[in-house]
Amino acid sequence: MKTGFYPRLAWDGLRKNRQIARPYLLTCICMVSMFYILSFLTSGEVLALIPRGKNSVELVLSLGRIVILVFSLIFLYYTYSFLLRRRTREFGLYNVLGMGKRNLVRIISWENGITFAAALLGGLLLGILLSKIAELGLVNLMGGAIDYRIRLDGKSLILTVLCYAAVFAVIWLSAVIRTARSSAVSLMKSENVGEKPPKGNRFVAILGILILAGAYVLAVIIRNPLSALLGFFVAVLMVILATYLLMISGSVRLCRFLQGRKGYYYQAKHFVSVSSMAYRMKRNGAGLASICIIATMILVMLSTTTCMWFGADDSLRVSYPREIDTTVYLKDPKDLSDTNLDPVREEIGRFVRENGGQTDNLLDMPSVILNGLPQAGGVLKCDAESTVGNVMNPDRLSVSLFSPERYPDSVGELPALQADEAVLLTDGVDWKEDSLTLEVAGVRHTWKLLSVRKNKETSAAPDRTGNKGLCLIVPDLSAAVEGFETTNASGNMNYSILWNYHFDTGLTDEENIRIEQELEKDISAFMASLPEAAGYRTLWVDSRAGGAGDFYGTYGSLFFIGILLSIVFLLAAVLIIYYKQISEGYEDAKRFDIMQKVGMTKRDIRSSIRSQLLTVFALPLAFAGLHLIFAFPMIRRVLTLFSLYNVGLFIRTTVISFVAFALFYALIYRLTSGVYYRIVSGAESR
């Protein structure tokens, strides 16, 4: 045969099937362009334009690039399988006319080669054109200096070519294996093979309900944010499995239910749509489930990343209530005395004043920190032996001890405390006992609680691991931990001795960052000059301005990635819906043709299509909304790991995201239903 024979056959095949080949090629182009854009944004030239949080931005964008690549492989494989299935009858005819499997493989190879070349060329051109817009959006989002110089990153180009060459190689290999294993008869008949409703629908439905209920219960009962982060992935897998089971079996049972309602079923607008759906429910249900899962992913991404970005300021102020945070770790509770700490206080004040600042809105709180597991009778077992491996235990409590001489004004007036008396401050803990006992390695100290109050100014607030907080005001810190071993036999700390000295300087962000850097050096040198008996171990200085870089870098890049991935998943949802309408249109065309011959009008066809959409296609959106409602508590707890406690903001972003997606979803189905109508009404050649 001539050299150009197979390329011409491949090109003619793509051209004749352009209705399904064009959306596939468009998707390939979009995936390639998205991958290039993300690779481009992690290049050194772009990161140099971002004033803060460069490392966080690079990490998040790199992870997003991996997600795009993995999703590209899965989704393009899925869509090409549909494209190949539409071509099997044509390949079967070639086989009958004398072409061997090797000839068919050559046609498939040329088709994949043409598609790969077009996707790579179009995707890279589109990516290069859009990369500048993406760069401007990201840099502006991060508060960087914008310039309009066009950039081209060679490493990103090479990486994109190599990665998508591997993706198309996997797709090509799958197509070759599938074709090689098929016979001429199976190729001729594969497109017309009908489907029977799956057996055991009742069992599958019950199993799906149980798995879904388990996932919802898991989402609701988990309290610890770290547990929620791990449990979220488990719940996601359970929800995906349950959605597929329910969509497949539930769709079948829904059709049977509708067929049993004679007043509904035996109407022109319902009869054809319900009867045709009943014979393709396995694939129909899987398609609906895929749309539902993608919709849920989009809603979760949009609502969480939008909430994180618009709540970044709140999150920053929760993590840094004051402009400068100074934390000193000491060796012994006795070292927390004012006599020992005053020299360092004076040195900090002197340094800040010499640099033009003040120490206002002061939080001066020496404390002892323990972590404990509640026991019966108001006992907290706080030794490292029982708490080190229980970081994610939702019952684990963080306990801070501090003295009456140093407590925030917001606590209110304190009663006079005897040696065995204390005042308990709580946040997120409902303490029922009238006493509290701390136990470390068998040694116990008990206090009678004169008052139990709620307060968020102290370290009683839940920490970032989600452990709930208690703060205990005791008469004497040294006596409170007397007899408690500082470390256990394994070297793990039973408790920490620290001094928090936080304040506002009244200076600019740039000046606070400079003070943060220089203050740590100054105070470290000053503490080193003190006698060893002072007991100073380590110093940690941080500033709100310095921490803002990582906050805005992480939240801004996550918001940016959330938008890009949402666009990618929206394209996937559109393509699934489009292919679903085309495949079902071709399957239903003969049935509608028969019905038209016996008197069904074009108006009846439109009415039947509308009935089908309202009956089935609203299910993915409804299920996605239900998944989002039950995922809300778990996602809210995960957000507390990022110091986001603004539930109202999360509710607003979730509702707006759902409404926006619902409108887009309705628009896409409206447009694709027109394609379905043209096929089944005979307006388009089959």
C-alpha positions in Angstrom: 0.0 0.0 0.0 1.1 3.6 -0.6 2.8 5.4 2.3 0.0 8.0 2.6 -2.8 5.4 2.7 -3.0 5.0 6.5 -2.6 8.7 7.3 -5.4 9.5 4.9 -7.7 6.8 6.4 -6.9 8.1 9.8 -7.6 11.7 8.8 -10.9 10.8 7.0 -11.9 8.8 10.1 -11.4 11.8 12.4 -13.1 14.1 9.9 -16.2 12.0 9.5 -16.5 11.6 13.2 -15.8 15.2 14.0 -18.8 15.6 16.1 -17.2 13.4 18.8 -13.5 14.0 17.8 -13.6 17.7 18.1 -14.6 17.9 21.7 -12.0 15.3 22.6 -9.3 17.3 20.8 -10.5 20.5 22.5 -10.2 18.8 25.8 -6.7 17.6 25.1 -5.7 21.1 24.1 -7.1 22.5 27.3 -5.4 19.9 29.5 -2.0 20.6 27.8 -2.4 24.3 28.1 -3.3 24.1 31.8 -0.3 21.9 32.5 2.0 24.3 30.7 0.5 27.3 32.5 1.1 25.7 36.0 4.6 24.7 35.0 5.3 28.2 33.7 4.0 29.8 37.0 6.5 27.8 39.0 9.5 29.1 37.0 12.0 31.3 38.7 11.2 34.4 36.6 7.5 34.4 37.7 8.2 33.5 41.3 10.7 36.4 41.5 7.8 38.8 40.9 5.9 37.5 44.0 7.0 39.5 47.1 6.0 36.9 49.8 5.3 33.3 50.2 7.3 32.1 47.2 7.9 28.6 48.6 4.2 28.1 49.4 3.2 29.2 46.0 5.7 26.9 44.3 4.6 23.9 46.4 0.9 24.4 45.8 1.3 25.0 42.1 3.5 22.0 41.7 1.0 19.8 43.5 -1.7 21.3 41.2 0.3 20.4 38.2 0.5 16.8 39.3 -3.3 16.7 39.8 -3.8 18.0 36.3 -1.5 15.4 34.8 -3.1 12.5 36.7 -6.6 13.7 35.9 -5.6 14.2 32.2 -4.5 10.5 32.0 -7.7 9.2 33.6 -10.1 11.5 31.8 -8.6 11.4 28.4 -8.4 7.6 28.6 -12.1 7.6 29.5 -13.1 9.9 26.6 -11.0 8.2 24.1 -12.6 4.9 25.0 -15.9 6.4 24.0 -14.4 7.7 20.8 -13.0 4.3 20.0 -16.2 2.5 20.8 -18.0 4.8 18.2 -15.3 3.6 15.6 -15.5 -0.1 16.2 -18.1 -0.7 13.6 -15.9 1.0 11.0 -12.9 -1.0 12.1 -15.0 -4.2 11.9 -15.9 -3.3 8.3 -12.2 -2.8 7.5 -11.5 -6.1 9.1 -14.1 -7.9 7.0 -12.8 -6.3 3.8 -9.4 -7.8 4.4 -7.5 -5.6 6.7 -5.6 -7.4 9.5 -5.2 -6.3 13.1 -1.8 -4.9 12.2 -3.4 -2.6 9.6 -6.0 -1.4 12.1 -3.3 -0.7 14.6 -1.5 1.4 12.0 -4.7 3.4 11.5 -5.1 3.9 15.2 -1.5 4.9 15.6 -1.8 7.5 12.9 -5.1 8.8 14.5 -3.4 9.1 17.9 -0.3 10.7 16.3 -2.4 13.3 14.5 -4.4 14.0 17.7 -1.2 14.2 19.8 0.4 16.6 17.4 -2.6 18.8 17.2 -3.2 18.7 20.9 0.4 19.5 21.7 0.7 22.3 19.1 -2.7 23.9 20.0 -2.2 23.4 23.8 1.2 24.9 23.9 0.1 27.9 21.7 -2.9 28.4 23.9 -0.8 27.9 27.1 1.8 30.5 25.9 -1.0 33.0 25.1 -2.8 32.5 28.4 0.3 32.2 30.6 0.8 35.9 30.6 -2.8 36.4 31.8 -2.4 33.7 34.4 0.9 35.4 35.5 -0.8 38.8 35.8 -3.6 37.2 37.8 -1.4 35.3 40.2 1.1 38.2 40.8 -1.7 40.7 41.3 -3.4 38.2 43.7 -0.2 38.0 45.7 0.4 41.8 45.7 3.5 41.7 43.5 4.8 44.2 40.9 3.2 43.6 37.5 5.1 43.9 34.3 3.9 43.2 30.8 7.0 41.5 29.4 6.2 38.3 27.5 8.0 35.3 28.9 8.6 31.8 27.5 10.0 29.0 29.8 11.9 26.3 27.9 11.9 23.8 30.8 8.1 24.0 31.1 7.8 23.4 27.3 10.0 20.3 27.5 8.3 19.0 30.6 4.8 19.4 29.0 5.9 17.6 25.8 7.4 14.7 27.8 4.5 14.3 30.2 1.8 14.3 27.5 3.8 12.1 25.2 3.6 9.6 28.1 -0.2 10.1 28.5 -0.9 9.6 24.8 1.4 6.6 24.8 -0.7 4.9 27.5 -3.9 5.8 25.6 -2.5 4.4 22.3 -1.3 1.2 24.0 -4.7 0.6 25.5 -6.4 1.1 22.1 -4.0 -1.3 20.4 -4.5 -4.0 23.0 -8.3 -3.6 22.8 -8.3 -3.8 19.0 -5.9 -6.8 19.0 -8.2 -8.8 21.3 -11.4 -8.1 19.3 -12.8 -10.2 16.5 -14.4 -8.9 13.3 -17.8 -10.0 14.6 -17.4 -8.3 18.0 -16.2 -5.1 16.3 -19.2 -5.1 14.0 -21.7 -5.6 16.8 -20.1 -3.8 19.7 -21.9 -0.5 19.1 -25.3 -2.2 19.0 -24.9 -4.4 22.1 -27.6 -3.6 24.5 -27.4 -3.6 28.2 -29.6 -5.4 30.7 -30.4 -3.8 34.0 -27.9 -5.2 36.5 -28.9 -8.0 38.7 -29.3 -7.8 42.4 -30.5 -4.2 42.3 -32.1 -4.3 45.7 -28.9 -5.6 47.3 -26.7 -3.1 45.4 -29.0 -0.2 46.5 -29.0 -1.3 50.1 -25.2 -1.6 50.1 -24.9 1.9 48.5 -27.2 3.4 51.1 -25.3 1.8 54.0 -21.9 3.0 52.6 -23.2 6.5 52.0 -24.8 6.6 55.5 -21.4 5.5 56.9 -19.6 8.2 55.1 -22.1 10.9 56.2 -21.9 9.6 59.8 -18.1 9.8 59.6 -18.2 13.3 58.3 -20.5 14.4 61.2 -18.9 12.7 64.2 -15.2 13.5 63.6 -14.3 16.4 65.9 -10.5 16.5 65.6 -9.4 18.5 62.5 -6.4 16.2 61.9 -8.6 13.2 62.2 -11.0 15.1 59.8 -8.2 15.5 57.3 -7.5 11.8 57.3 -11.1 10.8 57.6 -12.0 13.1 54.7 -10.1 10.9 52.3 -11.8 7.8 53.6 -15.2 9.5 53.4 -14.5 10.6 49.9 -13.7 7.1 48.7 -16.9 5.8 50.5 -19.0 8.6 48.9 -17.6 7.8 45.4 -18.3 4.1 45.7 -21.8 4.7 47.2 -22.7 7.2 44.5 -21.9 4.8 41.7 -23.8 2.0 43.4 -26.8 4.2 44.0 -26.8 5.8 40.6 -26.6 2.4 38.9 -29.1 0.5 41.0 -31.2 3.6 41.9 -31.7 4.5 38.3 -32.9 1.0 37.5 -35.3 1.0 40.4 -36.5 4.5 39.4 -37.3 3.3 35.9 -39.1 0.2 37.2 -41.1 2.4 39.6 -42.1 4.8 36.8 -43.0 1.9 34.5 -45.3 0.6 37.2 -47.2 3.9 37.3 -49.3 3.4 34.2 -50.8 6.9 34.3 -47.3 8.3 34.0 -45.6 5.7 31.8 -48.2 5.4 29.0 -47.8 9.0 27.9 -46.0 10.1 24.7 -43.5 12.3 26.5 -42.6 9.6 29.1 -42.9 6.3 27.3 -39.9 6.4 25.0 -37.5 8.1 27.4 -38.3 5.8 30.4 -38.3 2.6 28.3 -35.0 3.4 26.6 -33.3 4.4 29.9 -34.3 1.1 31.4 -32.0 -0.8 29.0 -28.9 1.2 29.5 -29.0 2.0 33.2 -25.6 0.5 34.0 -23.8 2.9 31.7 -26.3 5.7 32.2 -25.9 5.4 36.0 -22.1 5.3 35.8 -22.2 8.5 33.7 -24.6 10.2 36.1 -22.3 9.2 39.0 -19.3 10.6 37.2 -21.0 13.9 36.7 -22.1 13.9 40.4 -18.6 13.2 41.7 -17.1 15.9 39.4 -19.7 18.4 40.5 -19.0 17.6 44.2 -15.3 18.1 43.6 -15.9 21.5 41.9 -18.2 22.7 44.7 -15.8 21.6 47.5 -12.8 23.2 45.8 -14.5 26.5 45.0 -16.2 26.9 48.4 -13.1 26.0 50.5 -10.4 27.9 48.5 -12.7 31.0 48.1 -13.3 30.9 51.9 -9.6 30.6 52.6 -8.7 33.5 50.3 -11.3 35.9 51.6 -10.8 34.7 55.2 -7.0 35.1 55.0 -7.0 38.3 57.1 -9.1 36.8 59.8 -6.9 33.7 59.8 -3.8 35.8 60.1 -5.1 37.7 63.1 -6.2 34.6 64.8 -2.7 33.1 64.5 -1.0 36.4 65.3 -3.3 38.5 67.7 -0.3 40.8 68.2 2.4 42.2 65.8 5.4 40.6 67.6 5.3 37.1 69.2 8.2 36.2 71.5 8.2 32.8 73.1 11.0 31.6 75.5 11.4 28.0 76.6 13.0 27.4 80.1 14.3 24.4 82.1 12.4 24.7 85.3 9.1 26.2 86.5 11.1 28.2 89.1 12.7 30.0 86.2 9.3 31.7 85.4 9.6 34.1 88.4 9.5 37.8 87.7 12.9 38.2 89.2 14.3 35.9 86.5 12.3 37.2 83.6 12.6 41.0 84.3 16.0 41.4 82.8 14.8 39.9 79.5 11.6 42.0 79.6 13.7 45.2 80.0 16.0 44.2 77.2 13.1 43.6 74.8 11.6 46.9 75.7 14.9 48.7 75.3 15.5 47.1 71.9 12.0 47.9 70.6 12.2 51.6 71.8 15.6 52.1 70.2 14.1 51.0 66.9 11.2 53.5 67.2 8.5 51.1 68.5 6.5 50.5 71.7 5.4 47.4 73.6 1.6 48.1 73.6 -1.3 45.7 74.0 1.0 43.4 76.0 0.4 39.7 76.7 2.9 38.6 79.3 2.1 35.1 80.3 4.6 32.6 81.9 3.0 29.2 81.8 3.4 25.4 82.0 1.9 23.4 79.1 0.7 19.8 79.4 -1.4 17.5 77.2 -3.7 15.1 78.9 -6.3 12.3 78.3 -9.4 12.6 80.6 -10.0 9.9 83.1 -12.9 9.3 85.5 -13.4 11.8 88.4 -11.9 14.9 86.7 -8.4 13.3 86.2 -6.2 14.2 83.3 -3.4 11.8 82.6 -0.6 14.0 81.2 2.5 12.0 81.0 4.1 11.6 77.6 3.7 7.9 77.8 0.0 8.2 77.3 -0.3 11.4 75.1 2.6 11.2 72.5 0.8 8.7 70.3 -2.6 10.3 70.8 -2.2 13.6 68.9 -5.4 12.9 66.9 -7.4 11.6 69.8 -10.5 14.0 70.0 -10.6 13.6 73.8 -7.0 14.9 74.2 -6.8 18.2 76.0 -4.2 20.9 76.0 -3.7 22.3 79.5 -2.0 25.6 80.3 -1.1 26.5 83.9 -0.4 30.1 84.8 -0.3 32.1 88.0 -2.7 34.8 89.3 0.0 37.5 89.0 0.0 37.1 85.2 -3.3 36.7 83.5 -5.2 38.6 80.8 -7.6 41.4 82.0 -10.4 39.7 80.1 -10.5 36.9 82.6 -12.0 39.2 85.1 -11.4 39.6 88.9 -10.0 36.5 90.5 -10.8 35.2 94.0 -8.1 34.7 96.6 -6.6 31.2 95.9 -5.4 28.8 98.5 -2.8 26.2 97.7 -5.3 23.6 96.6 -7.7 26.0 94.8 -7.8 27.1 91.2 -9.8 28.9 88.5 -10.5 27.1 85.2 -10.8 28.8 81.9 -12.3 26.8 79.0 -12.9 27.1 75.3 -14.6 24.3 73.5 -14.7 22.2 76.7 -17.7 21.6 78.9 -16.1 20.8 82.3 -18.6 19.2 84.6 -16.4 18.3 87.6 -15.9 20.6 90.6 -12.2 19.6 90.8 -9.3 18.9 88.4 -6.5 16.5 88.9 -3.3 16.3 86.9 -1.4 13.0 86.8 2.2 12.6 85.5 3.8 9.2 85.8 1.7 8.2 88.9 2.1 11.6 90.7 -1.1 13.6 91.2 -2.0 17.2 92.0 -5.6 18.1 92.7 -7.3 21.5 92.8 -10.8 22.5 93.9 -12.3 24.7 91.2 -13.7 28.0 92.6 -14.8 29.1 89.2 -15.1 27.8 85.6 -15.1 30.5 83.0 -14.9 30.8 79.2 -12.0 32.8 77.8 -10.3 33.0 74.4 -7.5 35.4 75.2 -5.3 32.7 76.8 -3.9 29.5 75.2 -7.1 27.8 76.3 -8.3 28.1 72.7 -8.1 24.8 70.7 -4.7 24.4 69.1 -4.0 23.7 65.4 -4.2 19.9 66.0 -7.8 20.5 67.1 -7.1 19.5 70.7 -9.5 21.4 73.0 -8.0 23.8 75.5 -8.1 24.3 79.3 -6.3 27.0 81.2 -5.8 26.6 84.9 -4.9 29.6 87.2 -3.0 28.2 90.1 -1.5 29.9 93.2 2.1 28.7 92.5 3.4 27.3 89.2 6.4 25.6 90.7 4.2 23.9 93.3 1.7 22.9 90.6 4.2 20.6 88.9 6.3 19.7 91.9 7.3 16.0 91.7 6.4 15.8 88.0 9.2 14.3 85.9 10.1 16.7 83.0 10.8 13.9 80.6 9.9 10.2 80.5 12.3 7.2 80.0 12.1 7.6 76.2 13.2 11.2 76.4 9.8 12.7 75.5 8.7 15.8 77.3 5.9 15.3 79.9 5.3 19.1 80.0 6.8 22.3 78.6 7.8 25.5 80.5 7.5 28.6 78.4 7.0 32.3 78.6 4.8 34.1 76.0 5.6 37.8 75.6 3.5 39.3 72.8 3.0 42.9 71.9 2.2 45.6 69.3 4.9 48.0 68.2 2.9 50.5 66.2 5.4 50.2 63.3 5.0 49.3 59.6 5.1 45.8 58.4 8.6 46.2 56.9 9.9 47.6 60.3 8.2 44.7 62.2 9.9 42.1 59.9 13.3 43.8 60.6 12.6 43.9 64.3 11.6 40.2 64.2 14.9 39.3 62.7 17.2 41.5 64.8 15.3 41.1 68.1 15.9 37.3 68.0 19.6 37.8 67.5 19.8 40.5 70.2 17.8 38.6 72.9 19.6 35.3 72.1 22.9 37.0 72.7 21.5 38.6 75.9 20.2 35.3 77.3 23.6 33.7 76.5 25.3 36.4 78.6 23.1 35.5 81.7 24.2 33.0 84.3 23.2 29.4 83.4 21.1 29.4 86.6 18.6 31.6 84.7 17.4 28.4 83.0 16.9 29.8 79.5 16.8 27.1 76.8 15.6 28.4 73.4 14.0 31.6 72.0 11.5 31.9 69.2 10.5 35.3 67.7 7.8 35.7 65.0 5.8 38.6 63.6 2.4 39.0 62.0 4.0 40.7 59.0 6.6 38.0 58.6 4.0 35.2 58.8 1.7 37.0 56.3 3.9 35.9 53.5 3.2 32.2 54.0 -0.4 32.8 54.8 -1.1 34.8 51.6 1.2 32.6 49.6 -0.6 29.4 50.6 -4.1 30.8 50.5 -3.6 32.8 47.3 -2.0 29.9 45.4 -4.7 27.5 46.7 -7.4 30.0 45.5 -5.7 30.2 42.1 -5.3 26.5 41.8 -9.0 26.0 42.9 -10.1 28.2 40.0 -7.9 26.5 37.5 -8.9 23.0 38.6 -12.5 23.9 38.7 -12.2 25.0 35.1 -10.6 21.7 34.2 -13.3 19.7 36.0 -16.0 21.8 34.4 -14.6 21.0 31.0 -14.7 17.3 32.0 -18.3 17.6 33.2 -19.3 19.3 30.0 -17.6 16.6 27.9 -19.2 13.8 29.8 -22.6 15.4 29.4 -22.0 16.0 25.7 -20.9 12.5 25.0 -23.7 11.1 27.1 -26.2 13.1 25.0 -24.6 11.9 21.8 -24.4 8.3 22.7 -27.9 8.2 24.0 -29.1 10.1 21.0 -27.8 7.5 18.6 -29.2 4.7 20.8 -32.6 6.3 21.0 -32.8 7.5 17.3 -34.3 4.2 16.0 -36.9 4.2 18.8 -38.0 7.7 18.1 -38.0 7.0 14.4 -40.4 4.2 15.0 -42.5 6.4 17.2 -42.6 9.1 14.6 -43.9 6.6 12.0 -46.8 5.7 14.3 -47.7 9.4 14.9 -45.2 11.0 17.3 -44.6 14.6 16.4 -41.6 16.8 16.8 -43.3 18.5 19.7 -43.8 15.2 21.4 -40.1 14.4 20.9 -39.1 17.7 22.6 -41.5 17.0 25.4 -40.1 13.5 25.9 -36.6 14.9 26.0 -37.6 17.5 28.5 -39.2 14.8 30.6 -36.0 12.7 30.5 -33.9 15.6 31.6 -36.2 16.5 34.5 -36.5 12.8 35.5 -32.9 11.8 35.5 -30.4 14.6 34.9 -31.3 16.6 38.0 -30.0 13.6 40.1 -26.3 14.5 39.9 -26.9 18.0 41.1 -29.2 16.9 43.9 -26.7 14.3 45.1 -23.8 16.8 44.8 -25.8 19.2 47.0 -26.5 16.4 49.5 -22.8 15.4 49.6 -21.8 19.0 50.2 -24.2 19.4 53.1 -22.8 16.4 54.9 -19.2 17.3 54.0 -19.7 20.8 55.5 -18.9 19.9 59.2 -15.8 17.9 58.2 -14.5 20.6 55.8 -15.2 23.3 58.5 -13.0 21.4 61.0 -10.2 20.9 58.4 -10.3 24.7 57.8 -9.6 25.3 61.5 -6.1 23.8 60.8 -5.6 27.0 58.8 -7.0 29.1 61.7 -10.3 29.7 59.8 -13.1 29.9 62.3 -15.5 32.2 60.3 -18.4 29.7 59.7 -20.6 32.5 58.2 -18.0 33.1 55.5 -17.8 29.4 54.7 -21.6 29.2 54.5 -21.8 32.1 52.1 -19.0 30.9 49.8 -20.6 27.4 49.8 -24.1 28.7 48.9 -22.7 31.0 46.2 -20.6 28.3 44.7 -23.6 25.9 44.5 -25.9 28.5 42.9 -23.3 29.4 40.3 -22.6 25.8 39.5 -26.3 25.0 39.3 -26.9 27.8 36.8 -23.9 26.6 34.7 -25.1 23.0 34.9 -28.6 24.0 33.7 -27.1 25.9 30.8 -24.9 23.0 29.7 -27.8 20.6 29.7 -29.9 23.0 27.8 -27.3 23.3 25.1 -26.5 19.6 24.9 -30.1 18.6 24.9 -30.3 20.4 21.5 -27.7 18.0 20.2 -29.7 15.1 21.4 -32.8 16.4 19.8 -31.2 16.9 16.4 -29.9 13.3 16.4 -33.2 11.6 17.5 -35.4 13.8 15.3 -33.4 12.8 12.2 -32.2 16.3 11.6 -28.6 15.0 11.7 -27.4 12.0 9.7 -26.4 9.0 11.7 
